[in-house]
Amino acid sequence: MPSRLKPAAGRLRSPAEDEAKEAPGRRSPSWTHTARWQRLRLEILDRDDWLCQACDRPHMLVEGRVHPDSAVVDHRRPHRGDEALFWDRRNLWSVCKRYHDRVKQSLEKGGRQSK
């Protein structure tokens, strides 16, 4: 029976190849997978006291990715691939997953910005 696996060289891609496959105007996924981003993320969460800055009633954020109150560090103004704007601390705030996945996404789809 022939193997269904491709040779390793065909399965591995460089970060440059990943970026080339991205749609224009989108950030490199590698920026959020760096130690630099993880440090900055925690700095912003600490700065904001682990409270959602977007919702009407302040509530504590939690670690994880599934809970509606999971902590997300979000860009107030979409950076659209602008590296300086991506790393700008003044453009970052702590929000809950519920806000980020519902309200923020609908605002961006409508061409509007966050508060």
ABEGO torsion letter per residue (X at the ends): XBBABBBAAAABBBAAAAAAABBBGBBBAAAAABAAAAAAAAAAAAAAGGBBAABABBBBBBBEAABAABBBBBBABBAGGBAAAAABAAABBBBBAAAAAAAAAAAAAAGBBBX
